[in-house]
Amino acid sequence: MTGSSLCDFKTLSTQQWMHFQQAFPLPEKEKLKKKLIEEHSQLCLDEISNRLIPFTSLINSRIEQSKNVLKQRPFILGVCGSVSAGKTTTSILIQKILRHLNSGSSVDLISTDSFIYPLAVLKQKDLLTKKGFPESYDVPQIIAFLQALHQNQSAIEVPIYSHEIYDILANQKHTVCQPDIIIIEGLNLLQRQQHEGVCVTDFFDDIIYIDAPTSCIKQWYINRFMHAYKTTFQDSKSYFHAFSALTEAQAYDKAHSFWDAINGMNLENHILPSKHLADIILIKDEAHHIQDVLLR
């Protein structure tokens, strides 16, 4: 976390950090903590109470400050970072806490996985080994979706991506219906991808970058791969079912090779160099806990 590109950021002090949880009346906070612990057993009480709730309360304060300028469109929040950094889980938790803070408001969540080219197109473009790299996304489709959000269109259809089959699901869509807040999570939100002079990042009100030491992220990726090897890869419908025939040592080697050739390269060449463009940098420790928050 060094370098001149981050000189525009400041780290929240403990006092500033804890201040944001005052948005919650104590009974409501206790109710929410219990709900989140029940639904996310991997989380500890301290992480929920002293990190996730105050952090999301900070986000909510920024949403409140923006209401006068949104002009009947949703607040668009981006969450980005490396594979295995915890984007999806963090986004889901932020969504649940924001719903609790904004009773009666609609908070939607989608992934930019929905805008990756289908496998057939990736193969045609020789991008199968660069899936998740900036060039593997249908940027015109992403921008069209973001423009529709800004125009507050009533029903916007978004493709659905399946991790099981590793592809876009045919003839299935998720419909976004004029949410008050929408969270868009993905790998490459900050790469300044453009179409006809319009840039993806121009549409976001805030973008959070989830950061952690690369060594930690690599280990999280390997752990996730090995868990999938023992579970989802065993399903014959899984795109990676062939890996279930590997020995555990071979699967471990495969995870390392995928990281070195694809995910680590994407992180070092594309994702990490763009983190200074975020509005908020969320730094995690080796236990996946929020350690620091940097604000632009």
N, C-alpha and C positions, 0 to 999 in steps of 0.2 A: 504494500500500500504506500509506496513512495513514488516520487517523480513529480515534475512540474505540472503534469496534466491534472493532478488532483489538488492543486493549490486553491481551487475555488470551493473546496469542501471543508466543513467543520465537523468535528466529532461532538455528539451530544454528551454533556456531562451526566452523571448519575441523577442529579437533581432534575435536570431538564427531561431526562428519559422517564423518570417516574411521574413527573408532573402530568403527563398525558393520560394516565389511567384515572385521573380525577373525573373524567367524563362519565365514568361508571358509578352509579350509586352502589354501595357495598352489596345489598341483597341481589341486585342484578348481576354484579360481577361474580358473586358466589354461584349463582344459578348457571351462568355461562361457563365458568371453570368446570363445574361438574359435568355439564353436557359435553364439553370438548374432551375431557379426560375419558368419558365413556366411549366416545366415538373415535378417539385417537390414543389408544392405550400406550403407544410408544413415547408419548410426550410426558414430561414430568410437570408437576404442579408449578414449580418455580418458572419453568420456561413459559407456561401459559400466563401465569399471573404477573410476572415481572418483566416479561419480554414481549410476547405476542400481543397481549391486550394493550399495553402502553404503545407499542409500535403501530398497531392498527388504529388506535385512537389518534395518533399523530397523523396518519393518512386521512382519517375522517375529518380532522381539523382543516386539512388542506382542501378536502372536498367541499366543506362548508364555506371556506373562503372563496371558492371558485363559483359558487352557485349564481352569483349575479351576472357572470359573464358567459355562462354556458348556453343561454338562450334556447331553452327547451331541448337540449340534446344531452346525452349521457356524459358523465365524467368518465374519461377513458384512462384506465390505469394499466401500465405495462409492468410485467414481471419477467426479467430475463436473467440469463446466466448459463453456465455450462450444463451439459448432461450430468445428472446425478447431484446437482447443487441443491436440489430441494424446491425447484420452482413450482411444481404442481402441488405438493403438499402445502407449501407456504401460501400459494394462491387460494387453495381451498379454505384454509384457516382464516385468511384475510376476508374472504367472501362471507364466511359464517359470522365472524365478529362484526363486519360492516352491516350485515342484515340485522344483527342484534342492536346495533347502535342506531340504525335507521329503520325502525319498525314501520312497515307499510310501504317501504321502498323496494324496488326490484334491483337485485344485484346479480348480474349474469357473469359467466366465466367461460371462456373458450381458449383453445390452444392454437398456436400457429401451425401445429401439426396438421390442422385441417387444410392448410394451404400449401403443403408439400405436394409436389407433382406426384400423380399416381405412379406405381411401380413401372408400368408399361412405358410411361413417358421418361422416367428416370433411366430406364434401360436404353431407350431410343437415343437419349441425349448423352449416354455414357456417364451418368452421374450416380450410379447405384452405390459406388464406394464413397460418394460425397453427400450422402443423404444427411440433411441437417446443416450443410454448408449453405451460405447465402444463395448460391446459384441453384439450389435444389427447390427453392420456393417459387410459387406462381405470384410474383410481385404485383402484376396488374390486378389479380384477383384480390389480394390483400388490400390494395389501395381502394378498389371499388367497394369493398366491404366497409372500410373506414370512412369513405365518403358517404356511404349510405347511413352510417351511424351519425355523422355530423348533420345530415339532412333530416335526422330523426324519422327515417322511414319506418313504417308500422310493422313490417314482417320481413326480416332479412334472413335468407336461407344460407347456411354455412355447411360445407361438407363435413362429414364425420370420419375421423381417422381411427383405425383399429390397431392397437399395439399387438394384438394376437396375430392378425394376418399381415401386419406390417404394411398396410396399404389403406387408401381411402375406400370407404364402404360404398359400393354401387347403390344408387337409388335411395340413399338415406341422407337426411339433412337434419341439422339442428336449426330451429327457428329462433332468431333473436327478436324479441317483441318490445321495442322501445324501453329498454331498462333505464333506471335512473343512474346506475353505475355499472360499468362493464370492466372486468379484468381480462386482459389478454396476456397469456404467458407463452414464452417461447425462447428459443436459443438466440435468435439473431434480430431482435427488435432494434438494436442500436447501430446497425451496419450502414445506415444512410442509403438504403436501397431505394432506387427511383424508377418511376415510369412516367414518361412524357413530362419530365421536369418536376413531378410531384414526388415528395419523399415520404416514406412510411412514418418516420418519426415526427413529422409535422402535425400529425393528428392526435398525439398523446398529450394528456394534461400532466401526467407524472409517469416516469419510468423508474422502477426499482431494479437495481442490479444486485443479484445475490452473489457474494464473493466469499472465497475461502482459499486457503493454501492449495496449490495444485496437487500436492502430494495427498492431501485429504480427499479431494474430489476424485482423484484416480482410484483411491482405495474404496470410496463409496461406490464408484462405478463397478469395480471388480466384485464387491460384495453383492451388489444388485444383480449382476450377471450370474453369479454363482447361485443366488437364491432362485432366479428364473430357471437356471439349468435343472434345479431339483424340483421345480413346480411347473410353471407354465410351459417350459420346453417339452415336458413329458406329454403334453396334449397333442394328439395327431393333427389338430387344426392349426397349431402354431406354425408360423413361418419358419421358426428356428427348431422345429421338432427333430431335425437330423442331428442336432447337437446333443440330444438326449442319449445318443449312442456313444458319446465320448466318455472316457474315464474322467474322474474328477480332476486329475492332474492335467489332462488334455484340455478340459473346459477352462481351467484356470489359465493355461497358456493362451487359449483362444481369447479370453477376456483381455489379457495383457496386449495381445496383438491388435485387437479392435481399438483399444485405447490409444496405442502408439500410432496406428495408421490412420485413424479416423477421428475419434472424439478428442484426443489430446491435441491433435493437429488443428482441429476446428477451434478449440479453446485458445491455443497459443496464437494462431494466425488471424482469427476473426473476432472471437467473442471478447477475450481479455483486453485487446488493445482499444476496445470501444467503451469500456466501463466508465471512463471519465465523462462520457456524454450523458450518463444517467442523471436523474434529479436526486436520487437517494441511493446510497450504497449500503447494503445490509451485509455485515461481515459475520460469518459463522466460525465457530471453533470446531475442533476435530470431532466433537460429540454432536454436531449438527445444531448446536444451540446458538442463538443470536448473541454475539459478543459486543459488537459496536454498530452504531448507526452514524453514517456520514451524510450530512445535508449540504446541498449546493447553496 
